[in-house]
Amino acid sequence: MANRTIKMTGKLHDYLLSVSSREPAVLAKLRKETGKLQWAQMQIGADQGQFMGLLVRLLGARRTLEVGVFTGYSSLAVALALPADGRIIACDVNEEWTAIARRYWAEAGVAHKIDLRLRPAVATLDELLRNGEAGRFDFAFIDADKANYDHYYERCLKLLRPGGLIAVDNVLWGGEVLDKTKQDDDTNAIRALNAKLHGDDRVDLSMLPVGDGLTLALKR
Ligand code: CA
């Protein structure tokens, strides 16, 4: 099938950013600090952060979920786009990385918008469901351990209102979804969720070649 997606060279991507990126100084500073870490490639791009902020505004989101915080770039991008009374419930298990996130949330003046839950995300999401929070969230970003992606998706879908949006990160997994010799849990979980969402009539769907592949699933 004809590929109508433009080939994104490094220079063209630099141009794209030069005429569109409005990365606030605090996010640029966080990007730089995270760039020094061994796992720096886990940080989303400035273009993706800005896109997610736009989605949050488009949805008129007030209550959002984040599964996988890392050093806080995406949660900060979302928090800056939320209204003053907006809230994020942010799930992660890593104290060291989220300590960096907390520092930047405070610096940006949005720490009060972000409720960090430091334990396995499934436990946090199940607790929200037990507490009657189903249907009460507007947006969810899933970007944590890939082996649990389906567990996160199913719970976030329940927690979202109709018309709420789930964004799933790394759905093209560096292209490894195509490599049949890759049979590890992470790669297989991404393939399985991609196939499932393709036929999932609970959502409207779009998979975008943004970053490492970003699926948008709009709850019907
Ligand atoms: Ca990611």
Residues whose N, C-alpha, C, O or C-beta is under 5 A from the ligand:
A	BS01	CA	M42 D143 D169 N170
